């Protein structure tokens, strides 16, 4: 069977179309998750947000429930999670490493929440954050992994692919 030039062009276009559409199909949007999704079902979470005091007493700054369980099924998933930024690394223009926390002031003005309520985030090239008062949404691959720093221990880490202002 002899293939004509027209047949070659047809197969070439079909091949390119298949490559493009298979790439689109595999590039699924991130799964939207929220802070309660980071707590295993049935676990009674200890919350220190309501009891937090600004009086500077040492016991008020202890991170609770360092052994708080994580949701292992989230490991390796592409997700988006809203929250607030606690900067760790960067300069006056961009931040490259931060903690994502569920409420404003966590780890700065009030004690840190349990580790399963903090995500350690790194983003290559950095991202500008206009105001620490504003909530953001971070998208990337989440890992069930512990990170320990001076101000908190986390139960999750994320390699961020994008950061955007949080929208209701």
C-alpha positions in Angstrom: 0.0 0.0 0.0 1.5 3.3 -1.1 0.7 6.4 1.0 0.2 9.7 -0.7 1.4 13.1 0.5 -2.1 13.9 1.4 -2.3 10.8 3.6 1.0 11.7 5.3 -0.3 15.2 6.1 -3.6 13.7 7.5 -1.7 11.3 9.8 0.7 14.0 10.9 -2.2 16.4 11.8 -4.0 13.6 13.5 -0.9 12.7 15.5 -0.3 16.4 16.6 -4.0 16.7 17.5 -3.9 13.6 19.6 -0.7 14.9 21.4 -2.3 18.2 22.1 -5.6 16.8 23.4 -4.0 14.1 25.5 -1.9 16.9 27.1 -5.0 18.9 27.9 -6.9 15.9 29.3 -4.0 15.0 31.6 -3.6 18.6 32.9 -6.5 18.4 35.3 -7.2 21.5 37.5 -6.0 21.2 41.1 -8.4 19.7 43.6 -9.9 22.4 45.8 -9.4 21.5 49.5 -10.0 23.4 52.7 -8.4 23.2 56.2 -10.9 20.6 57.5 -9.7 18.3 54.7 -6.3 18.2 56.3 -7.7 16.6 59.4 -8.5 12.8 59.2 -12.2 12.0 59.5 -13.2 11.2 63.1 -10.2 13.0 64.7 -11.1 15.5 67.3 -8.9 18.5 66.6 -7.4 20.6 69.4 -7.8 24.3 68.6 -5.9 27.0 70.3 -7.2 29.8 68.2 -10.1 30.8 70.6 -7.9 30.4 73.7 -4.9 32.3 72.4 -3.9 35.3 74.5 -1.6 38.2 73.6 -0.3 38.6 77.1 3.0 37.0 76.2 2.8 34.2 78.7 5.0 31.3 77.7 2.3 28.6 77.9 0.2 30.6 75.3 2.9 30.1 72.7 3.2 26.4 72.8 2.1 24.6 69.6 -0.6 22.1 70.5 -0.9 18.5 69.4 2.5 18.0 67.8 1.4 14.4 66.9 -1.8 15.6 65.2 -2.6 13.0 62.4 -2.5 13.9 58.8 -4.5 12.7 55.8 -2.0 10.4 54.0 -4.3 10.1 50.9 -3.5 13.7 50.0 0.2 12.9 49.5 1.3 13.8 45.9 -2.0 15.3 44.9 -2.3 18.6 43.0 -4.4 20.8 45.2 -5.4 24.4 45.9 -5.8 25.6 49.4 -6.7 29.1 50.7 -5.0 30.6 53.7 -2.7 33.3 55.1 1.0 33.8 54.7 3.7 33.7 57.4 6.9 34.6 55.4 10.1 32.6 56.0 12.4 33.4 53.1 12.5 36.1 50.5 13.3 39.8 50.1 11.4 43.1 49.8 10.0 42.1 46.4 9.1 38.4 46.6 8.9 35.5 49.1 10.2 32.1 48.1 9.3 30.1 51.3 6.4 30.6 53.7 3.9 28.9 56.0 0.3 28.7 54.9 -2.0 28.9 57.9 -5.8 28.9 58.2 -6.3 32.2 60.0 -4.6 35.6 60.1 -1.9 36.0 62.8 -1.2 32.3 63.4 2.5 31.9 64.3 3.0 35.7 64.5 0.4 37.2 66.8 -1.0 34.0 68.3 0.4 30.6 68.8 0.7 28.2 65.9 -2.1 25.8 65.2 -1.4 22.0 65.3 1.0 20.7 62.6 -1.9 19.3 60.5 -3.1 22.8 60.1 0.1 24.3 58.7 1.6 23.8 55.2 5.2 24.7 54.5 5.3 26.1 51.0 8.2 26.7 48.6 7.8 28.5 45.2 10.6 28.7 42.7 11.3 32.2 41.6 9.2 33.6 44.4 5.9 35.4 44.4 5.0 39.0 45.5 2.7 39.2 48.5 1.1 42.6 48.7 -0.3 42.3 52.2 -0.1 39.7 54.9 -3.6 40.7 56.0 -5.1 39.3 52.7 -5.9 35.6 52.2 -4.4 33.9 49.2 -5.0 30.6 47.4 -1.9 28.4 46.8 -1.9 25.6 44.1 0.7 22.9 43.9 1.6 19.4 44.8 1.0 18.6 48.5 3.2 16.2 50.4 2.6 14.5 53.8 5.9 15.5 55.3 7.1 17.2 58.5 9.0 20.5 58.5 10.3 22.0 61.7 11.3 25.6 62.1 11.8 28.1 64.9 8.1 29.1 65.0 6.2 25.9 64.2 6.2 22.3 63.0 4.1 21.4 60.0 2.4 18.2 58.9 2.4 19.1 55.2 4.7 20.6 52.6 3.9 22.0 49.1 5.8 22.8 46.0 3.7 25.7 44.8 3.0 26.2 41.1 0.8 29.3 41.6 -0.4 31.8 44.1 -3.5 34.0 43.6 -5.7 36.3 45.8 -8.4 34.4 47.6 -11.9 34.9 46.1 -15.1 33.9 47.7 
